[in-house]
Amino acid sequence: MERSRLSVLIKEKSACSGIIITDHAYHDVLAIATRISILKDGRLNHAANVRKELMNQGYLPR
């Protein structure tokens, strides 16, 4: 499915349901998510600034 169609579908369905997304396309996930947690080395991290945390861990360019 095309990413833009998938984003629209996720936004529509998330109005009445929780959705868990696991993806390495971080920019796409950041664009549609209302809450993000990072799972690394078996630990769940609820970062206050997710974009900065992803940069610090090398997942996003600085």
N, C-alpha and C positions, 0 to 999 in steps of 0.2 A: 504494500500500500504506500502511496506517495506520502512523504513526511508532512506536508501541509494538510492533507486530508486527515491524516492520523492525529495531528495536533487539534484540529477542529473537533473531531470525534471525542478525543480525551477531554477537552474543555466541556463539551456538552454532557458527557456521562458523569464527569466529576461533580456536577451540580447536585447529584443525588447519591453518589457513591464515592468511596475512597478508592484511589487507584495507585498501585505501586508500580513504578517504572524503574527498570534497571537498564542502563544504556551507557555507552561510552561517548555518545554524541552530547556532551555536556551543555553546549550552547542551546541545543534544541530543548533539553530538559529544563534548563534555567528559564527559558522563555515561557514555558507553560505551567511550571510548578507553583504551588502556593506554599509548600513546605518541603524542605530538602534535608535529608540526613545522609551522612557519608559513612559507609561501612568500609573499614580498612583494618586489615590484620585481625579480624574477628571482633572489632570494637565499633560500636555505633557512636558517631559524633554528630551532635546537633550544633553545628557551627553557627555563630551569630552572623558572620559574613561568609556565606558559602562560596561566593566567587573568589574572595581572597584566600580562603582555605584551599580551594582547588588549585589556585596559582601556587601557593606555598608548597603543595604536595606534587607539583609538576604536571598536573592534569590539564591546566590551561596556561597559555603563554602569558607572560607579564607585559 
